[in-house]
Protein backbone atom coordinates (compact mmCIF):
# COMPACT_ATOMS: atom_id res chain seq x y z
CA UNK A 1 0.00 0.00 0.00
CA UNK A 2 2.89 2.38 0.46
CA UNK A 3 3.66 2.88 -3.31
CA UNK A 4 0.14 3.99 -3.95
CA UNK A 5 0.45 7.23 -1.96
CA UNK A 6 3.28 8.72 -4.05
CA UNK A 7 1.37 7.78 -7.22
CA UNK A 8 -1.69 9.66 -5.95
CA UNK A 9 0.43 12.64 -5.08
CA UNK A 10 1.96 12.65 -8.60
CA UNK A 11 -1.47 12.52 -10.28
CA UNK A 12 -2.74 15.36 -8.08
CA UNK A 13 0.28 17.49 -8.92
CA UNK A 14 -0.12 16.96 -12.65
CA UNK A 15 -3.81 17.81 -12.41
CA UNK A 16 -3.04 21.08 -10.63
CA UNK A 17 -0.41 21.96 -13.24
CA UNK A 18 -2.92 21.32 -16.09
CA UNK A 19 -5.50 23.51 -14.50
CA UNK A 20 -2.99 26.30 -14.03
CA UNK A 21 -1.83 26.11 -17.69
CA UNK A 22 -5.38 26.13 -19.18
CA UNK A 23 -6.56 29.64 -20.36
CA UNK A 24 -8.95 31.27 -18.03
CA UNK A 25 -12.46 31.42 -19.37
CA UNK A 26 -14.12 34.84 -19.44
CA UNK A 27 -17.36 34.70 -17.73
CA UNK A 28 -20.22 35.50 -20.14
CA UNK A 29 -22.20 38.60 -19.11
CA UNK A 30 -25.72 37.92 -18.06
CA UNK A 31 -28.26 38.45 -20.82
CA UNK A 32 -29.86 41.93 -20.78
CA UNK A 33 -33.19 42.08 -19.22
CA UNK A 34 -35.92 42.21 -21.84
CA UNK A 35 -37.77 45.51 -21.98
CA UNK A 36 -41.04 45.13 -20.29
CA UNK A 37 -43.88 45.49 -22.78
CA UNK A 38 -46.06 48.51 -22.20
CA UNK A 39 -49.42 47.70 -20.77
CA UNK A 40 -52.33 49.76 -22.03
CA UNK A 41 -55.70 48.21 -22.91
CA UNK A 42 -56.46 51.06 -25.36
CA UNK A 43 -53.17 50.48 -27.18
CA UNK A 44 -53.90 46.76 -27.43
CA UNK A 45 -57.34 47.47 -28.88
CA UNK A 46 -55.95 49.91 -31.46
CA UNK A 47 -53.17 47.51 -32.46
CA UNK A 48 -55.70 44.72 -33.00
CA UNK A 49 -57.90 47.02 -35.08
CA UNK A 50 -54.97 48.29 -37.15
CA UNK A 51 -53.84 44.73 -37.89
CA UNK A 52 -57.14 44.24 -39.76
CA UNK A 53 -56.70 47.36 -41.94
CA UNK A 54 -55.40 46.72 -45.47
CA UNK A 55 -54.47 50.24 -46.57
CA UNK A 56 -51.41 51.97 -45.19
CA UNK A 57 -53.18 55.31 -45.18
CA UNK A 58 -55.89 53.89 -42.90
CA UNK A 59 -53.25 52.53 -40.54
CA UNK A 60 -51.55 55.94 -40.39
CA UNK A 61 -54.86 57.62 -39.59
CA UNK A 62 -55.59 55.06 -36.84
CA UNK A 63 -52.22 55.61 -35.08
CA UNK A 64 -52.67 59.40 -35.38
CA UNK A 65 -56.09 59.03 -33.77
CA UNK A 66 -54.62 56.96 -30.91
CA UNK A 67 -51.98 59.61 -30.19
CA UNK A 68 -54.62 62.34 -30.19
CA UNK A 69 -56.92 60.42 -27.88
CA UNK A 70 -54.28 59.03 -25.51
CA UNK A 71 -51.25 61.35 -25.52
CA UNK A 72 -50.23 60.23 -22.01
CA UNK A 73 -50.42 56.51 -22.74
CA UNK A 74 -47.39 54.45 -21.61
CA UNK A 75 -47.42 53.03 -25.14
CA UNK A 76 -47.29 56.46 -26.86
CA UNK A 77 -43.60 56.14 -27.82
CA UNK A 78 -44.18 52.74 -29.39
CA UNK A 79 -47.16 54.13 -31.30
CA UNK A 80 -45.02 57.00 -32.61
CA UNK A 81 -42.39 54.55 -33.85
CA UNK A 82 -45.07 52.57 -35.67
CA UNK A 83 -46.47 55.77 -37.18
CA UNK A 84 -43.10 57.03 -38.46
CA UNK A 85 -42.30 53.66 -40.02
CA UNK A 86 -45.63 53.70 -41.88
CA UNK A 87 -45.17 57.28 -43.07
CA UNK A 88 -41.74 56.47 -44.51
CA UNK A 89 -42.82 53.31 -46.27
CA UNK A 90 -42.66 53.12 -50.07
CA UNK A 91 -46.02 51.37 -50.02
CA UNK A 92 -47.64 54.52 -48.67
CA UNK A 93 -46.07 56.66 -51.41
CA UNK A 94 -47.30 54.28 -54.09
CA UNK A 95 -50.72 54.27 -52.47
CA UNK A 96 -50.85 58.09 -52.54
CA UNK A 97 -49.99 58.08 -56.27
CA UNK A 98 -52.76 55.59 -56.97
CA UNK A 99 -55.27 57.67 -55.02
CA UNK A 100 -54.30 60.78 -56.99
CA UNK A 101 -54.81 58.88 -60.24
CA UNK A 102 -58.21 57.58 -59.06
CA UNK A 103 -59.26 61.07 -57.99
CA UNK A 104 -58.38 62.38 -61.43
CA UNK A 105 -60.29 59.62 -63.20
CA UNK A 106 -63.32 60.29 -61.02
CA UNK A 107 -63.30 63.87 -62.30
CA UNK A 108 -63.31 62.73 -65.91
CA UNK A 109 -59.61 63.19 -66.56
CA UNK A 110 -59.21 66.56 -64.85
CA UNK A 111 -56.24 67.18 -62.57
CA UNK A 112 -57.32 69.64 -59.91
CA UNK A 113 -55.79 73.15 -60.16
CA UNK A 114 -53.10 73.61 -57.57
CA UNK A 115 -52.90 69.89 -56.83
CA UNK A 116 -49.94 69.42 -59.14
CA UNK A 117 -47.60 72.39 -59.59
CA UNK A 118 -46.52 73.29 -63.11
CA UNK A 119 -44.43 76.37 -63.95
CA UNK A 120 -46.00 79.20 -65.95
CA UNK A 121 -44.70 80.77 -69.17
CA UNK A 122 -45.33 84.10 -70.86
CA UNK A 123 -45.83 82.49 -74.26
CA UNK A 124 -48.09 79.65 -73.16
CA UNK A 125 -51.29 79.38 -71.19
CA UNK A 126 -51.33 78.20 -67.61
CA UNK A 127 -51.56 74.50 -66.87
CA UNK A 128 -55.24 74.68 -65.93
CA UNK A 129 -57.99 77.32 -66.17
CA UNK A 130 -58.75 79.39 -63.11
CA UNK A 131 -59.24 82.99 -62.05
CA UNK A 132 -55.97 84.82 -62.69
CA UNK A 133 -54.53 88.01 -64.16
CA UNK A 134 -51.10 88.40 -65.78
CA UNK A 135 -49.34 91.62 -66.76
CA UNK A 136 -46.38 91.12 -69.12
CA UNK A 137 -44.05 94.01 -69.88
CA UNK A 138 -41.34 93.79 -72.55
CA UNK A 139 -38.57 96.21 -73.45
CA UNK A 140 -37.67 95.65 -77.12
CA UNK A 141 -34.36 96.97 -78.44
CA UNK A 142 -34.83 97.12 -82.20
CA UNK A 143 -32.17 96.62 -84.80
CA UNK A 144 -31.19 100.09 -86.02
CA UNK A 145 -32.06 99.36 -89.66
CA UNK A 146 -35.44 97.90 -88.68
CA UNK A 147 -36.19 100.95 -86.56
CA UNK A 148 -35.25 103.17 -89.49
CA UNK A 149 -37.58 101.26 -91.83
CA UNK A 150 -40.45 101.52 -89.34
CA UNK A 151 -39.59 105.21 -88.75
CA UNK A 152 -39.47 104.74 -84.95
CA UNK A 153 -36.70 104.98 -82.38
CA UNK A 154 -34.82 101.83 -81.45
CA UNK A 155 -36.48 101.12 -78.08
CA UNK A 156 -40.12 100.09 -77.66
CA UNK A 157 -42.05 99.28 -74.52
CA UNK A 158 -45.00 96.88 -74.70
CA UNK A 159 -47.53 95.67 -72.16
CA UNK A 160 -50.02 92.81 -72.35
CA UNK A 161 -52.77 92.40 -69.77
CA UNK A 162 -54.06 88.83 -69.87
CA UNK A 163 -56.97 87.54 -67.80
CA UNK A 164 -58.66 84.15 -67.66
CA UNK A 165 -61.94 83.13 -66.07
CA UNK A 166 -62.90 79.47 -65.71
CA UNK A 167 -66.67 79.23 -65.37
CA UNK A 168 -66.34 75.46 -65.06
CA UNK A 169 -63.16 73.57 -64.12
CA UNK A 170 -62.13 72.41 -67.59
CA UNK A 171 -63.17 75.42 -69.71
CA UNK A 172 -61.54 78.87 -69.57
CA UNK A 173 -62.41 82.20 -71.19
CA UNK A 174 -59.42 84.38 -72.04
CA UNK A 175 -58.95 88.04 -72.93
CA UNK A 176 -55.76 89.93 -73.81
CA UNK A 177 -55.30 93.69 -74.13
CA UNK A 178 -51.89 94.63 -75.62
CA UNK A 179 -50.38 98.10 -75.99
CA UNK A 180 -47.11 99.61 -77.22
CA UNK A 181 -45.31 102.83 -76.37
CA UNK A 182 -42.55 104.28 -78.52
CA UNK A 183 -41.23 107.38 -80.24
CA UNK A 184 -41.56 108.21 -83.91
CA UNK A 185 -38.39 109.40 -85.62
CA UNK A 186 -38.27 113.15 -85.31
CA UNK A 187 -41.54 113.18 -83.35
CA UNK A 188 -42.98 112.79 -79.90
CA UNK A 189 -43.76 109.65 -77.92
CA UNK A 190 -46.82 107.77 -79.07
CA UNK A 191 -49.07 105.07 -77.65
CA UNK A 192 -51.13 102.48 -79.52
CA UNK A 193 -53.47 99.65 -78.62
CA UNK A 194 -52.83 96.34 -80.30
CA UNK A 195 -55.20 93.53 -81.20
CA UNK A 196 -57.64 92.66 -78.44
CA UNK A 197 -57.59 88.87 -78.22
CA UNK A 198 -60.50 86.68 -77.14
CA UNK A 199 -60.14 82.96 -76.58
CA UNK A 200 -61.81 79.80 -75.38
CA UNK A 201 -59.89 76.74 -74.26
CA UNK A 202 -60.24 73.51 -72.38
CA UNK A 203 -57.77 71.24 -70.63
CA UNK A 204 -57.33 67.59 -69.84
CA UNK A 205 -54.82 65.70 -67.69
CA UNK A 206 -53.63 62.16 -67.28
CA UNK A 207 -50.81 60.04 -65.90
CA UNK A 208 -48.35 58.26 -68.17
CA UNK A 209 -47.90 54.72 -66.93
CA UNK A 210 -44.41 53.53 -66.21
CA UNK A 211 -42.07 52.87 -63.33
CA UNK A 212 -43.27 56.19 -61.91
CA UNK A 213 -46.48 57.83 -63.02
CA UNK A 214 -45.75 61.11 -64.81
CA UNK A 215 -48.49 63.75 -64.73
CA UNK A 216 -49.31 65.27 -68.12
CA UNK A 217 -51.56 68.27 -68.79
CA UNK A 218 -52.88 69.18 -72.23
CA UNK A 219 -54.90 72.25 -73.13
CA UNK A 220 -56.12 73.70 -76.40
CA UNK A 221 -58.61 76.05 -77.97
CA UNK A 222 -59.18 78.98 -80.32
CA UNK A 223 -58.21 82.65 -80.43
CA UNK A 224 -59.66 85.62 -82.27
CA UNK A 225 -57.90 88.96 -82.66
CA UNK A 226 -59.72 92.20 -83.43
CA UNK A 227 -57.16 93.79 -85.76
CA UNK A 228 -55.34 96.87 -84.48
CA UNK A 229 -56.66 99.11 -87.26
CA UNK A 230 -60.02 99.05 -85.44
CA UNK A 231 -58.46 100.79 -82.45
CA UNK A 232 -55.44 102.70 -83.75
CA UNK A 233 -55.20 105.04 -86.70
CA UNK A 234 -52.93 104.68 -89.72
CA UNK A 235 -50.47 107.12 -88.15
CA UNK A 236 -49.60 104.44 -85.55
CA UNK A 237 -48.98 101.75 -88.12
CA UNK A 238 -45.18 102.02 -87.96
CA UNK A 239 -45.20 101.71 -84.19
CA UNK A 240 -47.40 98.60 -84.23
CA UNK A 241 -45.51 96.90 -87.07
CA UNK A 242 -42.18 97.58 -85.32
CA UNK A 243 -43.51 95.80 -82.21
CA UNK A 244 -44.95 92.96 -84.31
CA UNK A 245 -41.56 92.26 -85.91
CA UNK A 246 -39.39 93.22 -82.94
CA UNK A 247 -41.09 90.57 -80.77
CA UNK A 248 -42.16 88.02 -83.42
CA UNK A 249 -43.51 85.47 -80.93
CA UNK A 250 -46.10 88.15 -79.97
CA UNK A 251 -46.81 89.21 -83.55
CA UNK A 252 -50.50 88.29 -83.30
CA UNK A 253 -50.92 90.98 -80.65
CA UNK A 254 -49.58 93.86 -82.74
CA UNK A 255 -49.95 93.06 -86.46
CA UNK A 256 -51.61 96.06 -88.11
CA UNK A 257 -54.91 95.73 -90.00
CA UNK A 258 -54.99 91.95 -89.71
CA UNK A 259 -57.71 90.04 -87.90
CA UNK A 260 -56.30 86.89 -86.38
CA UNK A 261 -57.90 83.44 -86.34
CA UNK A 262 -55.77 80.93 -84.48
CA UNK A 263 -55.83 77.47 -82.98
CA UNK A 264 -53.47 76.52 -80.18
CA UNK A 265 -52.47 73.55 -78.03
CA UNK A 266 -50.15 73.24 -75.05
CA UNK A 267 -48.75 70.23 -73.25
CA UNK A 268 -46.88 70.14 -69.94
CA UNK A 269 -45.17 67.06 -68.53
CA UNK A 270 -43.47 66.61 -65.16
CA UNK A 271 -40.51 64.43 -66.10
CA UNK A 272 -39.14 64.27 -62.52
CA UNK A 273 -40.27 65.63 -59.14
CA UNK A 274 -38.63 69.03 -59.83
CA UNK A 275 -38.23 69.00 -63.63
CA UNK A 276 -40.80 70.00 -66.26
CA UNK A 277 -41.05 69.96 -70.04
CA UNK A 278 -43.56 72.16 -71.90
CA UNK A 279 -44.54 72.58 -75.55
CA UNK A 280 -46.97 75.11 -77.01
CA UNK A 281 -48.12 75.23 -80.66
CA UNK A 282 -50.12 77.92 -82.45
CA UNK A 283 -51.28 78.37 -86.04
CA UNK A 284 -52.35 81.89 -87.04
CA UNK A 285 -54.19 83.06 -90.11
CA UNK A 286 -54.29 86.84 -90.50
CA UNK A 287 -56.84 88.32 -92.88
CA UNK A 288 -58.31 91.71 -93.63
CA UNK A 289 -55.12 93.51 -94.61
CA UNK A 290 -53.27 93.75 -97.86
CA UNK A 291 -52.11 90.12 -97.71
CA UNK A 292 -53.15 86.94 -95.97
CA UNK A 293 -50.49 85.69 -93.57
CA UNK A 294 -50.21 82.11 -92.34
CA UNK A 295 -47.78 81.66 -89.48
CA UNK A 296 -46.94 78.67 -87.29
CA UNK A 297 -45.32 79.34 -83.90
CA UNK A 298 -43.97 77.11 -81.14
CA UNK A 299 -42.75 77.52 -77.55
CA UNK A 300 -40.52 74.79 -76.10
CA UNK A 301 -39.46 75.11 -72.45
CA UNK A 302 -37.54 73.13 -69.87
CA UNK A 303 -37.88 74.21 -66.23
CA UNK A 304 -36.60 72.98 -62.92
CA UNK A 305 -37.49 73.86 -59.36
CA UNK A 306 -34.21 74.84 -57.73
CA UNK A 307 -35.29 75.91 -54.25
CA UNK A 308 -38.74 75.94 -52.75
CA UNK A 309 -40.56 78.52 -54.86
CA UNK A 310 -37.83 79.44 -57.39
CA UNK A 311 -37.98 78.06 -60.94
CA UNK A 312 -35.24 78.37 -63.55
CA UNK A 313 -35.94 77.62 -67.19
CA UNK A 314 -34.82 77.82 -70.78
CA UNK A 315 -37.25 78.46 -73.63
CA UNK A 316 -37.14 78.42 -77.41
CA UNK A 317 -39.78 80.72 -78.92
CA UNK A 318 -39.86 80.26 -82.67
CA UNK A 319 -42.00 80.27 -85.75
CA UNK A 320 -42.17 80.23 -89.52
CA UNK A 321 -44.60 81.30 -92.20
CA UNK A 322 -45.59 83.81 -94.85
CA UNK A 323 -44.94 87.32 -93.58
CA UNK A 324 -44.58 90.76 -95.16
CA UNK A 325 -41.59 93.03 -94.74
CA UNK A 326 -41.72 95.96 -92.36
CA UNK A 327 -42.74 97.91 -95.45
CA UNK A 328 -46.13 96.20 -95.87
CA UNK A 329 -46.43 97.28 -99.49
CA UNK A 330 -44.13 94.41 -100.44
CA UNK A 331 -45.38 90.88 -101.04
CA UNK A 332 -45.31 88.13 -98.45
CA UNK A 333 -42.23 85.95 -98.19
CA UNK A 334 -41.30 82.81 -96.25
CA UNK A 335 -39.48 83.62 -93.02
CA UNK A 336 -38.41 81.69 -89.94
CA UNK A 337 -37.08 82.88 -86.59
CA UNK A 338 -36.24 81.72 -83.08
CA UNK A 339 -35.67 83.41 -79.72
CA UNK A 340 -33.50 81.83 -77.00
CA UNK A 341 -35.06 82.79 -73.67
CA UNK A 342 -33.49 81.97 -70.29
CA UNK A 343 -35.90 82.81 -67.50
CA UNK A 344 -36.38 82.80 -63.73
CA UNK A 345 -39.67 82.72 -61.87
CA UNK A 346 -40.66 83.26 -58.24
CA UNK A 347 -43.91 81.49 -57.29
CA UNK A 348 -45.42 82.73 -54.03
CA UNK A 349 -48.80 81.07 -54.38
CA UNK A 350 -51.21 83.91 -54.99
CA UNK A 351 -48.47 86.08 -56.51
CA UNK A 352 -45.90 85.22 -59.16
CA UNK A 353 -43.01 87.18 -60.64
CA UNK A 354 -41.09 86.20 -63.77
CA UNK A 355 -38.07 87.58 -65.64
CA UNK A 356 -36.96 86.52 -69.14
CA UNK A 357 -34.21 87.70 -71.47
CA UNK A 358 -34.97 86.80 -75.10
CA UNK A 359 -32.03 86.69 -77.51
CA UNK A 360 -33.12 86.82 -81.20
CA UNK A 361 -31.55 84.27 -83.55
CA UNK A 362 -31.93 83.74 -87.29
CA UNK A 363 -34.19 86.22 -89.05
CA UNK A 364 -35.30 87.65 -85.71
CA UNK A 365 -31.78 89.05 -85.22
CA UNK A 366 -32.48 91.35 -88.21
CA UNK A 367 -35.47 92.86 -86.39
CA UNK A 368 -34.32 93.28 -82.78
CA UNK A 369 -31.19 92.97 -80.66
CA UNK A 370 -32.64 91.82 -77.33
CA UNK A 371 -35.99 91.63 -75.54
CA UNK A 372 -36.27 91.84 -71.75
CA UNK A 373 -39.57 90.67 -70.30
CA UNK A 374 -41.01 91.07 -66.81
CA UNK A 375 -44.24 89.37 -65.76
CA UNK A 376 -46.44 89.82 -62.69
CA UNK A 377 -49.34 87.43 -62.03
CA UNK A 378 -52.11 87.30 -59.44
CA UNK A 379 -53.89 83.99 -58.77
CA UNK A 380 -57.45 84.78 -57.72
CA UNK A 381 -58.53 81.19 -57.16
CA UNK A 382 -59.78 78.02 -58.88
CA UNK A 383 -63.27 77.67 -60.37
CA UNK A 384 -65.96 77.81 -57.70
CA UNK A 385 -67.25 74.35 -58.61
CA UNK A 386 -64.09 72.67 -57.33
C-alpha positions in Angstrom: 0.0 0.0 0.0 2.9 2.4 0.5 3.7 2.9 -3.3 0.1 4.0 -3.9 0.4 7.2 -2.0 3.3 8.7 -4.0 1.4 7.8 -7.2 -1.7 9.7 -6.0 0.4 12.6 -5.1 2.0 12.7 -8.6 -1.5 12.5 -10.3 -2.7 15.4 -8.1 0.3 17.5 -8.9 -0.1 17.0 -12.7 -3.8 17.8 -12.4 -3.0 21.1 -10.6 -0.4 22.0 -13.2 -2.9 21.3 -16.1 -5.5 23.5 -14.5 -3.0 26.3 -14.0 -1.8 26.1 -17.7 -5.4 26.1 -19.2 -6.6 29.6 -20.4 -8.9 31.3 -18.0 -12.5 31.4 -19.4 -14.1 34.8 -19.4 -17.4 34.7 -17.7 -20.2 35.5 -20.1 -22.2 38.6 -19.1 -25.7 37.9 -18.1 -28.3 38.5 -20.8 -29.9 41.9 -20.8 -33.2 42.1 -19.2 -35.9 42.2 -21.8 -37.8 45.5 -22.0 -41.0 45.1 -20.3 -43.9 45.5 -22.8 -46.1 48.5 -22.2 -49.4 47.7 -20.8 -52.3 49.8 -22.0 -55.7 48.2 -22.9 -56.5 51.1 -25.4 -53.2 50.5 -27.2 -53.9 46.8 -27.4 -57.3 47.5 -28.9 -55.9 49.9 -31.5 -53.2 47.5 -32.5 -55.7 44.7 -33.0 -57.9 47.0 -35.1 -55.0 48.3 -37.2 -53.8 44.7 -37.9 -57.1 44.2 -39.8 -56.7 47.4 -41.9 -55.4 46.7 -45.5 -54.5 50.2 -46.6 -51.4 52.0 -45.2 -53.2 55.3 -45.2 -55.9 53.9 -42.9 -53.2 52.5 -40.5 -51.6 55.9 -40.4 -54.9 57.6 -39.6 -55.6 55.1 -36.8 -52.2 55.6 -35.1 -52.7 59.4 -35.4 -56.1 59.0 -33.8 -54.6 57.0 -30.9 -52.0 59.6 -30.2 -54.6 62.3 -30.2 -56.9 60.4 -27.9 -54.3 59.0 -25.5 -51.2 61.3 -25.5 -50.2 60.2 -22.0 -50.4 56.5 -22.7 -47.4 54.4 -21.6 -47.4 53.0 -25.1 -47.3 56.5 -26.9 -43.6 56.1 -27.8 -44.2 52.7 -29.4 -47.2 54.1 -31.3 -45.0 57.0 -32.6 -42.4 54.5 -33.9 -45.1 52.6 -35.7 -46.5 55.8 -37.2 -43.1 57.0 -38.5 -42.3 53.7 -40.0 -45.6 53.7 -41.9 -45.2 57.3 -43.1 -41.7 56.5 -44.5 -42.8 53.3 -46.3 -42.7 53.1 -50.1 -46.0 51.4 -50.0 -47.6 54.5 -48.7 -46.1 56.7 -51.4 -47.3 54.3 -54.1 -50.7 54.3 -52.5 -50.9 58.1 -52.5 -50.0 58.1 -56.3 -52.8 55.6 -57.0 -55.3 57.7 -55.0 -54.3 60.8 -57.0 -54.8 58.9 -60.2 -58.2 57.6 -59.1 -59.3 61.1 -58.0 -58.4 62.4 -61.4 -60.3 59.6 -63.2 -63.3 60.3 -61.0 -63.3 63.9 -62.3 -63.3 62.7 -65.9 -59.6 63.2 -66.6 -59.2 66.6 -64.8 -56.2 67.2 -62.6 -57.3 69.6 -59.9 -55.8 73.1 -60.2 -53.1 73.6 -57.6 -52.9 69.9 -56.8 -49.9 69.4 -59.1 -47.6 72.4 -59.6 -46.5 73.3 -63.1 -44.4 76.4 -63.9 -46.0 79.2 -66.0 -44.7 80.8 -69.2 -45.3 84.1 -70.9 -45.8 82.5 -74.3 -48.1 79.6 -73.2 -51.3 79.4 -71.2 -51.3 78.2 -67.6 -51.6 74.5 -66.9 -55.2 74.7 -65.9 -58.0 77.3 -66.2 -58.8 79.4 -63.1 -59.2 83.0 -62.0 -56.0 84.8 -62.7 -54.5 88.0 -64.2 -51.1 88.4 -65.8 -49.3 91.6 -66.8 -46.4 91.1 -69.1 -44.0 94.0 -69.9 -41.3 93.8 -72.6 -38.6 96.2 -73.5 -37.7 95.6 -77.1 -34.4 97.0 -78.4 -34.8 97.1 -82.2 -32.2 96.6 -84.8 -31.2 100.1 -86.0 -32.1 99.4 -89.7 -35.4 97.9 -88.7 -36.2 101.0 -86.6 -35.3 103.2 -89.5 -37.6 101.3 -91.8 -40.5 101.5 -89.3 -39.6 105.2 -88.7 -39.5 104.7 -84.9 -36.7 105.0 -82.4 -34.8 101.8 -81.5 -36.5 101.1 -78.1 -40.1 100.1 -77.7 -42.1 99.3 -74.5 -45.0 96.9 -74.7 -47.5 95.7 -72.2 -50.0 92.8 -72.3 -52.8 92.4 -69.8 -54.1 88.8 -69.9 -57.0 87.5 -67.8 -58.7 84.2 -67.7 -61.9 83.1 -66.1 -62.9 79.5 -65.7 -66.7 79.2 -65.4 -66.3 75.5 -65.1 -63.2 73.6 -64.1 -62.1 72.4 -67.6 -63.2 75.4 -69.7 -61.5 78.9 -69.6 -62.4 82.2 -71.2 -59.4 84.4 -72.0 -59.0 88.0 -72.9 -55.8 89.9 -73.8 -55.3 93.7 -74.1 -51.9 94.6 -75.6 -50.4 98.1 -76.0 -47.1 99.6 -77.2 -45.3 102.8 -76.4 -42.5 104.3 -78.5 -41.2 107.4 -80.2 -41.6 108.2 -83.9 -38.4 109.4 -85.6 -38.3 113.1 -85.3 -41.5 113.2 -83.4 -43.0 112.8 -79.9 -43.8 109.6 -77.9 -46.8 107.8 -79.1 -49.1 105.1 -77.6 -51.1 102.5 -79.5 -53.5 99.7 -78.6 -52.8 96.3 -80.3 -55.2 93.5 -81.2 -57.6 92.7 -78.4 -57.6 88.9 -78.2 -60.5 86.7 -77.1 -60.1 83.0 -76.6 -61.8 79.8 -75.4 -59.9 76.7 -74.3 -60.2 73.5 -72.4 -57.8 71.2 -70.6 -57.3 67.6 -69.8 -54.8 65.7 -67.7 -53.6 62.2 -67.3 -50.8 60.0 -65.9 -48.3 58.3 -68.2 -47.9 54.7 -66.9 -44.4 53.5 -66.2 -42.1 52.9 -63.3 -43.3 56.2 -61.9 -46.5 57.8 -63.0 -45.7 61.1 -64.8 -48.5 63.8 -64.7 -49.3 65.3 -68.1 -51.6 68.3 -68.8 -52.9 69.2 -72.2 -54.9 72.2 -73.1 -56.1 73.7 -76.4 -58.6 76.1 -78.0 -59.2 79.0 -80.3 -58.2 82.6 -80.4 -59.7 85.6 -82.3 -57.9 89.0 -82.7 -59.7 92.2 -83.4 -57.2 93.8 -85.8 -55.3 96.9 -84.5 -56.7 99.1 -87.3 -60.0 99.0 -85.4 -58.5 100.8 -82.4 -55.4 102.7 -83.8 -55.2 105.0 -86.7 -52.9 104.7 -89.7 -50.5 107.1 -88.2 -49.6 104.4 -85.6 -49.0 101.7 -88.1 -45.2 102.0 -88.0 -45.2 101.7 -84.2 -47.4 98.6 -84.2 -45.5 96.9 -87.1 -42.2 97.6 -85.3 -43.5 95.8 -82.2 -45.0 93.0 -84.3 -41.6 92.3 -85.9 -39.4 93.2 -82.9 -41.1 90.6 -80.8 -42.2 88.0 -83.4 -43.5 85.5 -80.9 -46.1 88.1 -80.0 -46.8 89.2 -83.5 -50.5 88.3 -83.3 -50.9 91.0 -80.6 -49.6 93.9 -82.7 -49.9 93.1 -86.5 -51.6 96.1 -88.1 -54.9 95.7 -90.0 -55.0 92.0 -89.7 -57.7 90.0 -87.9 -56.3 86.9 -86.4 -57.9 83.4 -86.3 -55.8 80.9 -84.5 -55.8 77.5 -83.0 -53.5 76.5 -80.2 -52.5 73.5 -78.0 -50.1 73.2 -75.0 -48.7 70.2 -73.2 -46.9 70.1 -69.9 -45.2 67.1 -68.5 -43.5 66.6 -65.2 -40.5 64.4 -66.1 -39.1 64.3 -62.5 -40.3 65.6 -59.1 -38.6 69.0 -59.8 -38.2 69.0 -63.6 -40.8 70.0 -66.3 -41.1 70.0 -70.0 -43.6 72.2 -71.9 -44.5 72.6 -75.5 -47.0 75.1 -77.0 -48.1 75.2 -80.7 -50.1 77.9 -82.5 -51.3 78.4 -86.0 -52.4 81.9 -87.0 -54.2 83.1 -90.1 -54.3 86.8 -90.5 -56.8 88.3 -92.9 -58.3 91.7 -93.6 -55.1 93.5 -94.6 -53.3 93.7 -97.9 -52.1 90.1 -97.7 -53.1 86.9 -96.0 -50.5 85.7 -93.6 -50.2 82.1 -92.3 -47.8 81.7 -89.5 -46.9 78.7 -87.3 -45.3 79.3 -83.9 -44.0 77.1 -81.1 -42.7 77.5 -77.5 -40.5 74.8 -76.1 -39.5 75.1 -72.5 -37.5 73.1 -69.9 -37.9 74.2 -66.2 -36.6 73.0 -62.9 -37.5 73.9 -59.4 -34.2 74.8 -57.7 -35.3 75.9 -54.2 -38.7 75.9 -52.7 -40.6 78.5 -54.9 -37.8 79.4 -57.4 -38.0 78.1 -60.9 -35.2 78.4 -63.6 -35.9 77.6 -67.2 -34.8 77.8 -70.8 -37.3 78.5 -73.6 -37.1 78.4 -77.4 -39.8 80.7 -78.9 -39.9 80.3 -82.7 -42.0 80.3 -85.8 -42.2 80.2 -89.5 -44.6 81.3 -92.2 -45.6 83.8 -94.9 -44.9 87.3 -93.6 -44.6 90.8 -95.2 -41.6 93.0 -94.7 -41.7 96.0 -92.4 -42.7 97.9 -95.5 -46.1 96.2 -95.9 -46.4 97.3 -99.5 -44.1 94.4 -100.4 -45.4 90.9 -101.0 -45.3 88.1 -98.4 -42.2 85.9 -98.2 -41.3 82.8 -96.3 -39.5 83.6 -93.0 -38.4 81.7 -89.9 -37.1 82.9 -86.6 -36.2 81.7 -83.1 -35.7 83.4 -79.7 -33.5 81.8 -77.0 -35.1 82.8 -73.7 -33.5 82.0 -70.3 -35.9 82.8 -67.5 -36.4 82.8 -63.7 -39.7 82.7 -61.9 -40.7 83.3 -58.2 -43.9 81.5 -57.3 -45.4 82.7 -54.0 -48.8 81.1 -54.4 -51.2 83.9 -55.0 -48.5 86.1 -56.5 -45.9 85.2 -59.2 -43.0 87.2 -60.6 -41.1 86.2 -63.8 -38.1 87.6 -65.6 -37.0 86.5 -69.1 -34.2 87.7 -71.5 -35.0 86.8 -75.1 -32.0 86.7 -77.5 -33.1 86.8 -81.2 -31.6 84.3 -83.5 -31.9 83.7 -87.3 -34.2 86.2 -89.0 -35.3 87.6 -85.7 -31.8 89.1 -85.2 -32.5 91.4 -88.2 -35.5 92.9 -86.4 -34.3 93.3 -82.8 -31.2 93.0 -80.7 -32.6 91.8 -77.3 -36.0 91.6 -75.5 -36.3 91.8 -71.8 -39.6 90.7 -70.3 -41.0 91.1 -66.8 -44.2 89.4 -65.8 -46.4 89.8 -62.7 -49.3 87.4 -62.0 -52.1 87.3 -59.4 -53.9 84.0 -58.8 -57.5 84.8 -57.7 -58.5 81.2 -57.2 -59.8 78.0 -58.9 -63.3 77.7 -60.4 -66.0 77.8 -57.7 -67.2 74.3 -58.6 -64.1 72.7 -57.3 
